[in-house]
Amino acid sequence: MNILSALLILFSFSILSAQIPDGYKIQSISLPRGSVSVLGLCHKPDGTLAICTWEGEVWERKGEVWTKFAENLMEPNGIYFDEKEDAYYVGQKPELTRLIDLDKDGVCDRYECITDAFGISGEYHEYHFGPVVDSLGRKY
């Protein structure tokens, strides 16, 4: 038996014996039309799922319906919802951005650059993977 076969058997047994913890479930959901790659996701307290995509968009899913919340972002690689501020934070390639829906119509009205002090040089492999929130609530 070669090593590849052994690894395949081991992987198969680990999948079969895996258990889903209480309170969790696995679901398959369709992506918004035209979205290819999801690069970040988070949930709002009301259960709304939010995703950011390689195409530079933020989408919200309530029930079975996707709504575009924001667009024209530069390769967002993570998303976080701040309940106190009622705003999303997105780690775009060159900056950390706060997205705010001022009139509560489900579409972002304000894109605020929180920081762009990452020193991006234009190298296409540079990314801001985040956002990250520390124990004091600071976002990076």
N, C-alpha and C positions, 0 to 999 in steps of 0.2 A: 504494500500500500504506500503510495507516495504521500508526501506532506500535504499536497493540495487536497487530496481525498480526505485525509485525516482532519484538516481544517474545516472542510465542508460538512463532515459528519458532526464535528464539535459545534459548529455554528447552528446546524439544524436542531440539535438537542437543546441548545440554549434558547432558541426561539420557541420551541415547543414547551419548555418549562417556564418561560417568562410569564409572570402574572401582573395584572394591572392593579395597582394599589386602590384601595377604597377611595371613592370620590373622583376618580379619573376614568375617562373613557377615550377610546380611539375612534375618530370620525374621519371620513374622507369628505372633503368639501371642494366644490369647483372654485376656481379662481375667477376674478373679474375678467371679462373679455379683453384680450390683448395683453394681459399680464403673463409674463414668461417665468420670471424668477422672483420669488419672495425672499427678501434679504433680512427682514425683521418682522416681529409680530409682538403684540401685547394685547391685554384685555383691559377695558374700562370696568369700573365697579359694577355697572349695570349689565355686564356680560358681553357688551359690544366687542367684537374682534377687530383689531386694527392691524393692517399690514403695510409695510413699505416695500416697494418693488424696484428692481434694477432699472426699470423704465422711468424712474423718478417720480413715482406717485405714492400717495398715501390713500388707502381705501378703508372704509368702515363697513362691517357686515353686521346688520341687525336682522335676526331671523334668517331668512334665506336671501336677503337683498343686499347687494353691494352698492355703496355710494362713494364716489370719488370725493375725498376730503381736501387733498392738496395735490399739486402737480409742479412740474418744472424743477424738481430737486436734482442734485447731482449725485447719482449713485448712492442713495441712502442705505446705510448698512446696519441700522438699528433704530428702534423706536421705543419710547417710554411715555406712559401717560401719567402726568402729575395731577392727582385728584384735587389737591388744594388749589392749584392754579387753573384747573379745568383746561389744560393745554397739553399738547404732545411735544416731546423733545425728539428730534431726529438727528442722528449722526450722519450728516452728509460728508462727502469726500473732503471738502475743504473746511467745514465748520460744524459747530453744534448750533442747531436752529430750533427755536420755539415756534410752534404753529398754534395760532389762536383763532377760534371762531367767535368773533365779537358779537355778531347779531344772532347767534344760536340757530342758524339755518342749516347747519350740517356741512358747511363749506368754509375752509380756512380763509380768513380775511387778513390776517397779519402773519408775515414771515419775519421773525426777529433773529438776527445773528447774535447768539449769546457769546461766542468766541470763535475767532478764526486764527488764533495764535498757535497753531500746530506746526507752523513752519513748512507748509506744503511747497514743494519745489516745482511741481508740474510733472514729476515722474508718475507715470500711469499706474504704478503699483502701490502708490501711497493711498492709504485709506484711513478714515476715522471709524474704527469699530466701536460703537457705543450706541447710545449714551450709557454711562455708568453713573450711578448715584451712590455717594458715600453715606456713612452713618449720620452725618450732619445735614443731609439733604442737598449737598452740593452736587452739581451735574458736570460731567466731563465728557 
